[in-house]
Amino acid sequence: MTGAQKATAYQRDWLKGLRGQITEGKPYAFVNADTPHELFHFMDVPMVTNQWWSAVISAKQLAPHYFDQMEDMGFHPHLPRYSSLPLIAQLVGDFDAQPWGGLPAPSILCARSSSDEHPRIFQRWAELSGAELHLLSAPATPDPAPDWWVQARNDWEGLYGSARLDLMVAEMTPLIASLERLTGRDFDPDGFAAYMARIDEQERLLDDVADLIASSDKCPMGIVEQMPNVMIPQWHRGSDWALDHVRAFKAEVEDRIEAGNVVCASERIRMMWIGAGLWFDTSFYRAFEESHGAVFAWSMYLPFAADGYIRADHGDPLRALAARVSAMNEQLHQPPWVNEWLVKEARRWRIDVAVMLVPEHDRFSGYGSYFAREALKAAGVRVVEIQSDMVDPRDWDRTTVEAQVRAVLDEVGAD
């Protein structure tokens, strides 16, 4: 069994076990991806991530069923699909049809106001479930640094601004108090510092893996396998299982490189996928290997593990956590954060072609696409824009999209 298969099996079994724990009265949290997961993990409150659950529903080919009913239920047609799909599924309530029996009602909800819609989506969850709701602010950085990753690991106070970090810590403090009430446990600052150090260790291992794949002559592991090897441990970051899995992931990549095992022996073109995963059709990522020797080697999930997560604690791990989450989504999607990061990564991974997903209804993920495209083009990378959604396949025309990508790959091959 590959590492990707082991990670997927672990997450499936974990969720099944969670249902049993909840039945016995254990609280659990439902949270957005850019919230301080570390607080829930450290306080032993299991959590399900909104966007991960959305991806699972979509991968099971259930998304059209829910989106077809969304407008009939009174929601406007431009609601962001990635963040709203779990809510729609919960409102429909056909849990027997949902993966692993669907989700029970959470005890606590947490979202960051990183788009206009996220607070209202989670407010609706709270109305539906009766769960306690924590909404965190997302104040803009007044002078964002395009090369943010240079400062982010150590000089994060200067990068993100003291006032912004003060606000994040102030908003996390009542969340900690709520977790203490739910669990009957006191928050242990020293124990939290040790836990945060384990997370940094995990992210450094993932940084090593990124270096291994980026520098390899031919790609030893494509993004279809990379994604579960990275993201499932990220949902459990700092745990014994997560650290063990990431160590095994690194060893698996090293073994493949030493043995000369590659995704495509005839690799001639290296590609990057920009955006969240195409969760309902991940086989798309392997569609161009045989015809063009073109391999999807890069997605945001692996390299962002280091640049987006490693934060020196400087004796204040809670403030370091504030630095980690204070601009997480902005760095992945918004100018000027995302532009130069993608260019840096394209050079590091020797990318020839970038395929960029531009979701019409997810305004947050689509805001920076123009700027990212122009920056990559200026750096000599050909860019293909796909107008589609990461979880809604109803407008997905794979034949047309493949033809669009193949035309660019033909140009690269002719150079």
Secondary structure, 3 states (H helix, E strand, C coil): CCHHHHHHHHHHHHHHHHHHHHHCCCCCEEECCCCCHHHHHHCCCCEEEHHHHHHHHHHCCCHHHHHHHHHHHCCCCCCCHHHHHHHHHHHHCCHHHCHHHCCCCCCEEEEECCCCHHHHHHHHHHHHHCCEEEEECCCCCCCCCCCHHHHHCCCHHHHHCHHHHHHHHHHHHHHHHHHHHHHCCCCCHHHHHHHHHHHHHHHHHHHHHHHHHHHCCCCCCCHHHHHHHHHHHHHCCCCHHHHHHHHHHHHHHHHHHHHCCCCCCCCCEEEEEECCCCCCCHHHHHCCHHHHCEEEEECCHHHHHHHCCCCCCCCCHHHHHHHHHCCHHHHHHCCCHHHHHHHHHHHHHCCCEEEEEECCCCHHHHCCHHHHHHHHHHCCCEEEEEECCCCCCCCCCHHHHHHHHHHHHHHHHHC
